[in-house]
Amino acid sequence: MRRPGDTRADSRTLPVNAGKGYNVKIGKGILPQCGQEIAGLMGPCSAAVVTDSHVAELYLEECVRSLSDSGLKTSVFTFPAGEGS
């Protein structure tokens, strides 16, 4: 249960059982911390963001800012939205 004034994002971690397996963190309001989360797990590294044009309009700037602010060199690959991509 959250206490009044607690500004942490709500999130959960889900296991994905594919290949060697990995975890996916999902939740409302977690995007601003994505860079910090990744840098904490991986250390200094590069990141690639792969998105479509619709999702990019909504979230790309905030995602790239978080990654860059955490010291991650970031490359972006944006594809046109739709079935053809």
N, C-alpha and C positions, 0 to 999 in steps of 0.2 A: 504494500500500500504506500502511495506517495504522500509525503507530508506537504502542508502548505508552504509555498516558496521554493519547492524543489523544482529546478529548471532542467534537470536531466531529461534527455529524450527517452521515450518508451521504446524498447527494442527487445528482440528475441533472436537467439541464434539457432538455426536449423541445420542439421547435418544433411549433406547430399551424398548419397551412396553411389557414386559413379567414379569409375577409374580408381584412383587411390583414395577417393573421398575427400571432402572438404566441407567447411562450414560456411553458411551464408547468414549474415546479420541483416535483419529486416526491422523496420519500425518507422514510426512517425517522427520526423525532426532529426534524423541521425546524419543527414548528408553533410552538414557543416563540420562534423567530426571525422569524416571518412579519411582524410589525409592523416590525421593523428592516429587513427586506428591502424591504418596500413603501415605507416612509418614505425609504429610500435611493434608490429608483428614482423616486418621485413627488414627494418633498418634502412640505411641509405640505398635507394634504388630508383629505377625509372618506372613510370606507370603509363599504361595506355588506356584511354577511354574510348570505347566503341559504342556508338549510339546512332539512332536515326534522327532525322531533322525535327520531328515533333518533340521527342524527348529532349533533344538538345535545347530547343527554345525554352523549355521549362526548367531544366536542371543543370545544364552544362557549365554555365558560368560559376555557379556556386560550388560545383564539384571540382572544377579545375582550380579555383581559388583555394579550396581546402587542401588539395594535393600540393600545390605550389607553396602555400604558407607552411607546410610541414616539411619542405625541403625536397620534395619529389619532383624530378624532371618529368614533365608530362607531355605526351603526344596525344592528339585527338584525331579520331577517324569518324567522320559523320557521313552517313549514307542517307539517300532520299528515303522518306517514309513510304511505306506501302508494300504490297505483295511482291513487287519486282525486285526489291532489295533483299 
